[in-house]
Amino acid sequence: MMPLTEFSLIERYFASITQPASPYVDLAIGDDCCLLSIPDTMQLAQSIDTLNANIHFPAEANADLIAQRALAVSVSDLAAMGASPVAFSLAISMPELSEPWLAAFSRGLQQAARHYGIALIGGDTTKGPLSLTLHVQGVVAKGRALQRHGASVGDSIFVTGSLGDAAAALAFMQGQLPVAKNAQQFFKQRYYQPSARVAVGQSLHDIATAAIDVSDGFIADLGHIAKRSAVGAVVDVSLLPVSAELQANASAEQALSYALSGGDDYELCFTAASDKRAQLLELSELIDVAITEVGTIVVGEGVRCIDEQGREIILSESGYQHF
């Protein structure tokens, strides 16, 4: 068998991920550059993330799961701005050329790319410590992108899905949290296959005043909205959406800590005027994603947490620091 070169590696394992075809992609893999055409009515949304082994994911994890996680967390940035995924490029560094690893990785990447309707249009491969850099691109109508600033005093704070599952999953995988056998797959899926909330983001253009995805921890990321909007935020921790699996496998204190500052949930946190509640309830039912009101935007700065009696809770705002 002929030795695998960089070009044959790309052809064998990544060329097929140029599908699905996009009306914005004129030229994908195979040349010095890719070519995209963006209509004058649209803006190009771009984000780049680097994920390093044993910092952003366990190096020994299955390659297909690594790929699915890497693309999902990158697409989540597009979702947070209400953009439609279009294309992505991938730079991958590997300590050695392993065809079984590459085959599994490309399968996972293809699965995730099809799920999000996003095409691979280029990238690079090199030898070195296992590392992935993904550059994602999406489109959004001009002037319609969701941003971190825009929250106003009196707005309500909402979050999608449930919080804390990924942090609990990481604690479980590191041997720090015992998890019942019937819940182990749930937690692994929440860590390796998070759901980038693209449909939610695309539906919030006329509803949300500010938005962000929850990557570093709910409190830390809500704090970014508060800072950029020059307001304060109050969160009622009794309203935080926590999964039944997390409640069953962690103490109440642990679950709250994971939900507030655990990170890696990739849910959307956004603000909206309080009169949008009914509209958001309809949206939640329409796209089958839970949307929970958890607090209020107030005069001031930073994020305060209160319990159901209104008593203030002192918490760390450091956010998630990965491994």
Helices and strands as residue ranges (DSSP letters): H 6-13, G 15-18, E 25-27, E 35-36, E 42-52, H 63-80, E 84-94, H 99-116, E 119-127, E 131-141, E 156-160, H 165-173, H 181-192, H 198-202, E 208-213, H 218-229, E 232-236, G 237-239, H 244-249, H 252-261, E 268-272, G 274-276, H 277-287, E 291-298, E 302-306, E 312-313
